[in-house]
Amino acid sequence: MTKGKIGVQMMMLKGKVEEIGAYETMKRLHELGFRAVEVSQIPMTLENVQALKQASEEFNIEIAALSAGLEPMLPGAPGETLSKDFEKIVEDCKTLNCNYIRIGMLPLNVMGDKDKILAFIERAEAMAERLATHGIELYYHTHHIEFQKYDGEYLLDMMKNNTSKLGFELDVHWIQRAGVNPVTFIQEYKDRIALLHLKDYRIGKLDVNEDDLKDMAAFFHKFTNLIEFAEVGEGNLDIPAVIAAGLESGAKYFLIEQDDTYGRDPFDCLQTSAENLRKLGYADWF
């Protein structure tokens, strides 16, 4: 059977990198059995790049993808971008033997405006063509806002249909949150999705106290905001069907991500996800 590789989206571990460093963080992932990571929200300083390189080589952990904005999240915001720091970001990819760069989300100042978003995607497509000359593929990570409909068509489908080089890193939790079936939607993106985010979708516990019952607005705020980011296998998604669809559609890396761990240590959450995936039959994907 064809296999993918299960890895970790390191956004979950940015606090750990600050606390114990990139090398020790990677060592802990190695101890949990992971052999692939996607680097996100970790400053790509010379020190961190070298630590990631050393750990990658010592612990046999692939750097599946790096993260970089095409442009700043807001005009004038700090941080590296492909538009401004192209050579440096490409050099980091070469240093870390990485062939994928992913844009984490839309710039905040274009959200909600279809024309601005499609113009942004046009610039991303041009950047994807530029990166391809260096053997690097550019991917765009989706949330739920790309599922807004314009004249009956999802914005995300417009993005796909107006590009050919740009890839899409689909996130199954956000697809579900958008009210769309992740399994069938992944199938529609065949050959555009080498990277897939595994993140479960859970309805949390309704915690109501007497004060909430005296204030219906407070009660219904809690009632309507029960959706949680869950460890893989701890929510309501059909994870085996998601993975099968991903594999069939060309996904190579299945990256565990949990935007909020609700007070749990992220390493413990990753261990739970890993154990559940092994029980589901994916032990040899680690």
N, C-alpha and C positions, 0 to 999 in steps of 0.2 A: 504494500500500500504506500502511496505517496505520502510524505509527511511534511508538516510545517515545523517551525521552531517557535516554542513558547518563550516569551521574554518579558521584560519589565519596562514600563514607561517610568523613567526616573524622576519625573515631576513629583511623584509621591515621596521621593527621598531627598528633596532639596534641603530640608531641615537636617537630615542625617549627614549630608555632605558638609553643611556648615559646621556641624557638631564634631564629626569624627574624620572628615575628609573623604575625597572621592575614592582613594585606594581602599580604605577600610570599609566603605560602603559597598564597593564591588566585591570585596572579600566576603562580606556577609551574604551577598546575593549568591556567590559561589557556594557557600555553605548550605544555602537553601536549595541548591541544585539548578540554578538558572545559568544559561549559557548565551543569553542575548539581552541587550538593553537598547532602549531608545533614550537618548540624552535630551532632557528638556528642563528649562528653568534652572539650569546650573551654569554659572558664569564660566565662559570658555577662556579663562585665564591660562597663561602658559603653564602655571603650576597644575591646574585641574586637567588640562589636556595631557600633560605628561603623566599624571597619576592615572588617568583613564587608560592611557596607552600601556603603561606598566601592568596595571591590573588585568587589562584585556589579554595581554600576552601570557601573564603568569597563571591566570585562572581559566584560560580558554573561554572567555566571554566575548562574543561578537558585539561590536558597536553597530547595531542594525541601522540606526538613523540618528542624525543630529537635527536639532531644531534651529530655525532662524526665521525671523520675520523678513518679508519682502521689503517692507517699509516699517517705520515706527508705528507702535500701537496708537499713538496720538502724535500729531506734529510736534517735533522737538523733544520727544521722549527719548531717554537714554537707551543704550543697548545696541548690539551689533545688528545690522540688517544686510541682506543680500545686495541691496542697491548701493550701500555705502562701503561695505566691507567684503566685497566679493572675493578678492584674492585670499584674504585671511581665512574665510570660511571654507573655501576650496582646499586650502592648505591643511586645515584641521581635518577635513575628510580624508585627505591623503595620509596624514599622520596616523589616523585611527582606522585606516583601511575600511572606510565607510562609503557606501555607494548611494545613500538616500539622505536627502534633506527634506524636512517637513515644516510647512508653515502651520503654526499652532492654531491660529484663528484669524478672522478678518480684523483689520484695523478698526478700532472702535468708532472712528469718525466716518466710516463708510457704511456701517451697519444700518439696516432699515431703508436704504436707498438702492433700489434695483440697478439703476444705471451706474452708480458709483461702484457697486459691487462687481458688475460685469466688466467695467473698465479696469478694476483691480485684477480680475481674473485674466484679462487680456495681457496685462503687464506680467502676471505670474507665468502665463504661457510663454511669453518672450524670454523670461528668465529660465524657464525649463529648457528651452532650446539652447540657451547660452551654456547652461550647466551640462547639457548632454555632450557638448564638445569635450568636457573633462571626464566623461564617463559617470556622471552623477545624475540621478533622477530626482525631480522635484515633486513633492506631494503636498496636498492641502488637506488639513484635518477638519472634519465636519462636526458641527454641533446640531442643534435643533432649528436654529433660525434659517438655515438654508432650505428648510422644508416649507417655507412660506410659499403660497401659490400665487402666480401671476397669470391671469387668463387660463387657469386650470393646470398650469405646469409648475412643478417644483423648481424653485430657484437653483437647487443643486443640479437638477437635470439640465437646466440652461447652461450652467457652468461646464458640465461635462460635454454637452453637445457643441459648445463653442471652443473646445480645446481638443488637442490630440496628444501632446507631450506630457501635460500635467497629469499626475496621478492623484487619487483620492484615498485618504486614510479614513475609512469609515469607522465610526464609533458606535457599537451596537446599542449601548445604553441611550445615546442621544437620538438614534433612529427610533427606538421604542418610545422615547419621551415625545417625539414628534408625531406619534400616533401611526407609525408605519411599521410594517412587519420587517424586522431586520433580515430574516432569512431570504425572503423573496427580493428585497431591495439589493442585498449583496449580489444576488444572481444577475441583476440588471447591470452591475458594474464590472462584469467579467473582463479581465485583462487590463483593468485600470486600478487594481487594488493590491499591490504587493504587501502593504502594511494594513493590519486590521487591529482595532482596539477591542480587547475583551474586558468588559465591565458589566456587571450584572445590575439588575433593576429591581429594587425592593420597595415594598410599602412598609414604612416604619411603624412603630407603635404609637398610637394616639395617647398622648400624655395630657390628661385633662384634670384641672383642679377646680375647686369651688369658685375661684375668681373668674375663671374662663366661662363658667356657666352663668355668671352675672353679666357678662359682656359678650354678646353673640358675635361681634366682630372679631374678638380675640379667639373665640371658639372656632369660628369658620376659617380664620387664618391658619390655625393649627390643622384643622380638618382637611384643607385643600393643599397643604404643603407637606404631605407625608412621603413623597417620593425620595428615596435615598440611593446613593451610589453604593452598590453592594460588592462584597468579595465574590469572585467568580464561583458559581455553584450555590450561592446563598440567597439568590433572588428568584425571579419568576421567568427569566429567559431560558429558552431551550438551547443550552450551550452546545451540545453535540450537533444540533441542526445548524447552528450559526457557524461552527467550525467547518462542518462538511461543505456548507455553501461557500465559505471563504476559500477553502482549498480548491474547490471546483472552479472558482472564479479567479484563481491565480495568486491568492495571498501566500506569502512566504513566511512572514513574521506575524505572530499572534501575541500582541503585547498587552499585558495586564495593567490596567490603570484604575485607580479609585480616587476621584477628585477630593473626597472627604472621608476620613476613616473614623469620624465621630468619637475621637478620644482614644481609639486603639492605636498601639504602636504599628506603624506601617509595615515593619518587618513581620509582625504577627499576622496582619491582614494578608500579606503576600504568601505567608506559609499556609494559611487557610485556603487561599485560591489554588496554590500549587497542589496541596493534598487533595482537594476536590477534583482537580483536573486529572491527577494520577488515578483516582478512583474511577473516573469516567473513561479511562482507557488511554490516556495521553502521556503515560510515563516516559515513553521513548521519544517524546517531542521536546524533552528538556535537555 
